[in-house]
Amino acid sequence: MKKCHITFQLNGSLREILVDPNQTLVRMLREDLGLTGTKNGCGEGDCGSCTVLLDDEPINSCLVLAAQVDGHKVTTIEGLADGDKLHPLQTSFIENGAIQCGFCTPGMILSAKALLEQQPNPSELDIRTAISGNLCRCTGYQKIVESIKAAANNCQGES
Amino acid sequence: MIMQKFDYQAPADLKEACQIMANYGDKAKLLAGGTDLLIALKKNRISPSQVVALDQVDEIKGLWSDDDGIYLGARTTAAEIADSDFGAAGQALAEAAAQVGSPLVRNLATVGGNLVTAMPAADMAPPLLVMQAGVVLEKLGDNREIALDDFFVGPGEQVMLPEEIMSLIFLPELPSGSGSAFEKLGVRKALERSIVSVAALITLADDGKTIQEARIALGAVAPTPMLAATAGAGLCGKKATKKNFSAAAKTTAQEARPRGLRTSAVYSRLMVEQLTMRALTRAYAAASR
């Protein structure tokens, strides 16, 4: 099993790494690069806790081989804050009580970020559809939806 | 980490991919969206020595068209298809693509993968069947095109040779006055394998009322996605009325061959009838636009 040499953009900086061909993206992020914000849940693309942005699109990182991100851009939850300044979605999740156990939160926020970039003013249905691949087993969906709505309104206010 | 060991190859173009598949045959597995392949690897359902990623094979990505019809690269994602405009005639395909898995899955899953895995419930198969799609299968120095209707063999089985790669899906130009629609039944709206799915396509004659051609295809109610040929043919030459649609929906339910695995066969047939009625009604509306 020959290791793969890959170069990719991770949270804004270029990374070069040797990975095993059978390494998944989620495990490379967590175990090889120490970025444990991305959670490893079902491993089958059903729960969305491993959501990351691949070239700005949200995907299940448990269904992607690490070698496949060669030449691409990956954004994890760690890439959202600007130093100590949290991303508006992160602030909104905290202020609106959208975080219970927190396991789904990184995925929820990344799916929401991708939505707001395409649709700065989404309807409630748009929001619910955008997070339909992200399961919250605390079932705190209402607060999550409200947080995304509030973040959208805040971003609109700023621009 | 996946427990199995394999080598990873990422050919730069289709020719190189065909060369690798010619060398390794059934020891190699193609990786497109990965939404099925990675799960199969994790669960040890397959054990290839080579995983061949098609990420860099740009020739089989995206959509383009000429006078004959639309060419759909097999590596095109469900999300890209859901966002594409296929006109009234191809509306069913965009609708089906928009209901695959979840937004996260749709950004990965490809139309080629949806067909090659040959699941009876594959969402994009019924629309492609009613659109009379053909698929192009490439191997080193050769290729063949076969009708999608002749592609599926059984659950998880299709006609491809181990060394073949699906490169394109061809959608012939449909006559003006054509419209299509897709209906899917599941117990939830996302991350759901269809219990029943139906695609319908209607081509209206110049009078806007007579059905010149009609095709109905079903998912999840037979060992493969299937055309309900008798019901479709029975509508030809008839007027587009509720009564005729209802009769066609009944015939479609009889043509379905549910195995009663996920729901009872009786329920499946009842739902086929309901969903066919809805699909025909919406296909007619699309054809009338």
Contacts between the chains, C-beta under 8 A, distances in Angstrom:
chain1	res1	chain2	res2	distance
A	1	B	5	4.5
A	1	B	6	6.8
A	1	B	7	6.2
A	2	B	7	5.6
A	2	B	8	7.8
A	4	B	8	5.5
A	20	B	1	6.6
A	21	B	5	7.8
A	21	B	6	5.9
A	21	B	7	5.8
A	21	B	8	3.6
A	21	B	51	6.8
A	22	B	1	5.8
A	22	B	2	4.2
A	22	B	3	7.7
A	22	B	4	6.1
A	22	B	5	6.0
A	22	B	6	6.2
A	22	B	41	7.6
A	23	B	1	5.4
A	23	B	2	7.7
A	24	B	1	7.0
A	24	B	2	6.6
A	24	B	38	7.1
A	27	B	1	5.5
A	31	B	1	8.0
A	43	B	42	6.2
A	44	B	39	5.3
A	44	B	42	7.5
A	45	B	35	5.7
A	45	B	39	7.3
A	45	B	101	7.1
A	45	B	102	7.8
A	45	B	104	7.0
A	45	B	105	5.6
A	45	B	108	7.9
A	46	B	191	5.7
A	48	B	102	7.0
A	48	B	104	5.7
A	51	B	104	6.0
A	54	B	107	7.5
A	57	B	79	7.3
A	57	B	107	4.4
A	58	B	103	6.4
A	58	B	104	5.4
A	58	B	107	6.4
A	59	B	104	5.5
A	59	B	107	4.9
A	59	B	108	5.3
A	60	B	35	7.7
A	60	B	104	4.8
A	60	B	105	6.7
A	60	B	108	6.9
A	62	B	38	7.3
A	63	B	33	7.8
A	63	B	34	4.9
A	63	B	35	5.3
A	63	B	38	4.8
A	63	B	39	7.5
A	63	B	105	7.8
A	63	B	108	5.9
A	64	B	34	5.9
A	64	B	38	7.6
A	64	B	108	7.0
A	65	B	8	6.6
A	65	B	31	7.2
A	65	B	34	7.1
A	65	B	38	7.3
A	65	B	51	7.2
A	65	B	53	7.2
A	67	B	8	4.8
A	67	B	10	7.2
A	67	B	53	7.3
A	68	B	10	7.7
A	68	B	31	7.6
A	68	B	34	7.5
A	68	B	53	5.8
A	68	B	55	5.7
A	70	B	10	7.2
A	111	B	103	6.8
A	111	B	104	7.1
A	129	B	103	7.1
A	129	B	190	7.8
A	130	B	103	6.0
A	132	B	102	5.3
A	132	B	103	6.5
A	132	B	189	6.6
A	132	B	190	3.5
A	132	B	191	7.4
A	133	B	101	7.1
A	133	B	102	2.7
A	133	B	103	5.3
A	133	B	104	3.9
A	133	B	105	6.3
A	133	B	190	6.2
A	133	B	191	6.5
A	134	B	102	8.0
A	134	B	104	7.5
